[in-house]
């Protein structure tokens, strides 16, 4: 009986201790699973965080590249506008120079015409003086000469006027 009591007490003790031991093992396994899940979740969070950071960096790089591209395009547009303005200024300067040159040529031609007119007047005055001094026959000869001279000078004036018109037409066509 003693043995029986001891066995029963021993079994109960063993059963309680063993069940507690099994409970400890189960809780240890459960804790291990929880820890594994936590670690796994932390690893996933790390990977996701790294991916997010990489995506952000990539977006920042893309934005920076786009900004640089926009700045380059703006600079190109500004340079092109500047070049066009410079070309326009050069063309305007050339036109002004040509106009000034034309004005100078016209002024020279006017002066030449005035000189020619003055020379003609002087010649006519000289001829008139000579005619008064010479006999009538010589006067007729001089008048013929005067007519020839007048015709000659008029022809020269017309030729010069035609040349001027041609030059002006060429200059206008060039513009």
C-alpha positions as CSV (number, residue, x, y, z in Angstrom):
1,X,0.0,0.0,0.0
2,X,2.7,2.2,0.8
3,X,4.1,1.5,-2.6
4,X,0.8,2.2,-4.1
5,X,0.5,5.5,-2.3
6,X,4.0,6.4,-3.3
7,X,3.4,5.4,-6.9
8,X,0.2,7.5,-7.0
9,X,1.8,10.4,-5.4
10,X,4.8,10.0,-7.7
11,X,2.6,9.7,-10.7
12,X,0.7,12.8,-9.7
13,X,3.8,14.7,-9.0
14,X,5.4,13.4,-12.2
15,X,2.3,14.2,-14.2
16,X,2.1,17.7,-12.9
17,X,5.8,18.3,-13.3
18,X,5.7,16.7,-16.7
19,X,2.7,18.7,-17.8
20,X,4.3,21.9,-16.5
21,X,7.4,20.9,-18.4
22,X,5.4,20.3,-21.5
23,X,3.7,23.6,-21.0
24,X,7.1,25.3,-20.7
25,X,8.2,23.6,-23.9
26,X,5.0,24.6,-25.6
27,X,5.4,28.2,-24.4
28,X,9.1,28.2,-25.4
29,X,8.1,26.9,-28.9
30,X,5.4,29.6,-29.1
31,X,7.8,32.3,-27.9
32,X,10.3,31.0,-30.5
33,X,7.7,31.2,-33.2
34,X,6.7,34.7,-32.1
35,X,10.3,35.8,-32.0
36,X,10.9,34.3,-35.5
37,X,7.8,36.1,-36.8
38,X,8.9,39.4,-35.2
39,X,12.4,38.9,-36.7
40,X,10.9,38.0,-40.0
41,X,8.6,41.1,-39.9
42,X,11.6,43.2,-38.9
43,X,13.6,41.9,-41.9
44,X,10.6,42.6,-44.2
45,X,10.3,46.1,-42.7
46,X,14.1,46.6,-43.3
47,X,13.8,45.4,-46.9
48,X,10.7,47.6,-47.5
49,X,12.4,50.6,-45.9
50,X,15.5,50.0,-48.1
51,X,13.3,49.7,-51.2
52,X,11.4,52.9,-50.2
53,X,14.7,54.8,-49.7
54,X,16.0,53.5,-53.1
55,X,12.8,54.6,-54.8
56,X,13.0,58.0,-53.2
57,X,16.7,58.4,-54.2
58,X,15.8,57.3,-57.7
59,X,12.9,59.8,-57.9
60,X,15.2,62.6,-56.6
61,X,17.8,61.7,-59.2
62,X,15.2,61.7,-61.9
63,X,13.9,65.1,-60.7
64,X,17.4,66.5,-60.6
65,X,18.1,65.2,-64.1
66,X,14.8,66.7,-65.4
67,X,15.7,70.0,-63.7
68,X,19.2,70.0,-65.3
69,X,17.7,69.2,-68.7
70,X,15.2,72.1,-68.3
71,X,18.0,74.4,-67.3
72,X,20.1,73.3,-70.4
73,X,17.1,73.8,-72.7
74,X,16.5,77.3,-71.1
75,X,20.2,78.2,-71.7
76,X,20.0,77.0,-75.3
77,X,16.9,79.1,-75.9
78,X,18.5,82.1,-74.3
79,X,21.7,81.6,-76.4
80,X,19.7,81.2,-79.6
81,X,17.7,84.4,-78.8
82,X,20.9,86.2,-78.1
83,X,22.5,85.0,-81.4
84,X,19.3,86.0,-83.3
85,X,19.5,89.5,-81.7
86,X,23.1,89.8,-82.6
87,X,22.4,88.8,-86.2
88,X,19.6,91.3,-86.4
89,X,21.9,94.0,-85.0
90,X,24.6,93.2,-87.5
91,X,22.0,93.2,-90.4
92,X,20.7,96.6,-89.2
93,X,24.3,97.9,-89.0
94,X,24.9,96.7,-92.5
95,X,21.7,98.4,-93.7
96,X,22.7,101.6,-92.0
97,X,26.2,101.5,-93.5
98,X,24.7,100.9,-97.0
99,X,22.3,103.8,-96.5
100,X,25.1,106.0,-95.3
101,X,27.2,105.0,-98.3
102,X,24.2,105.7,-100.6
103,X,23.8,109.1,-99.0
104,X,27.5,109.8,-99.5
105,X,27.3,108.8,-103.1
106,X,24.3,110.9,-103.7
107,X,25.9,113.9,-102.0
108,X,29.0,113.4,-104.1
109,X,26.9,113.2,-107.2
110,X,25.1,116.4,-106.2
111,X,28.4,118.1,-105.7
112,X,29.6,116.8,-109.0
113,X,26.5,118.1,-110.8
114,X,26.9,121.5,-109.1
115,X,30.5,121.6,-110.2
116,X,29.5,120.7,-113.7
117,X,26.8,123.3,-113.7
118,X,29.2,125.9,-112.5
119,X,31.7,124.9,-115.1
120,X,29.1,125.1,-117.8
121,X,28.0,128.5,-116.6
122,X,31.6,129.7,-116.6
123,X,32.1,128.3,-120.1
124,X,28.9,130.0,-121.2
125,X,30.0,133.3,-119.7
126,X,33.4,132.9,-121.3
127,X,31.9,132.1,-124.6
128,X,29.5,135.0,-124.3
129,X,32.4,137.3,-123.7
130,X,34.3,135.9,-126.6
131,X,31.3,136.2,-128.8
132,X,30.9,139.8,-128.0
133,X,34.5,140.3,-129.0
134,X,34.5,138.1,-132.1
135,X,32.7,138.8,-135.4
136,X,29.3,137.4,-136.1
137,X,30.5,134.4,-138.1
138,X,32.6,133.2,-135.3
139,X,29.6,133.8,-133.0
140,X,27.6,131.3,-135.1
141,X,30.4,128.8,-134.8
142,X,30.5,129.3,-131.1
143,X,26.8,128.8,-130.7
144,X,27.1,125.6,-132.6
145,X,29.9,124.5,-130.3
146,X,27.8,125.6,-127.3
147,X,24.9,123.5,-128.5
148,X,27.2,120.5,-129.0
149,X,28.7,121.1,-125.5
150,X,25.2,121.4,-124.0
151,X,24.1,118.2,-125.7
152,X,27.2,116.4,-124.6
153,X,26.8,117.6,-120.9
154,X,23.1,116.7,-120.9
155,X,23.9,113.3,-122.2
156,X,26.5,112.8,-119.5
157,X,24.0,113.8,-116.8
158,X,21.4,111.4,-118.2
159,X,24.0,108.6,-118.2
160,X,25.0,109.4,-114.6
161,X,21.4,109.5,-113.5
162,X,20.8,106.1,-115.1
163,X,23.9,104.6,-113.4
164,X,22.6,105.9,-110.1
165,X,19.2,104.4,-110.6
166,X,20.8,101.0,-111.4
167,X,23.0,101.2,-108.3
168,X,20.0,102.1,-106.1
169,X,18.0,99.2,-107.6
170,X,20.8,96.8,-106.9
171,X,21.1,97.9,-103.3
172,X,17.4,97.7,-102.8
173,X,17.4,94.2,-104.3
174,X,20.1,93.2,-101.9
175,X,18.0,94.2,-98.9
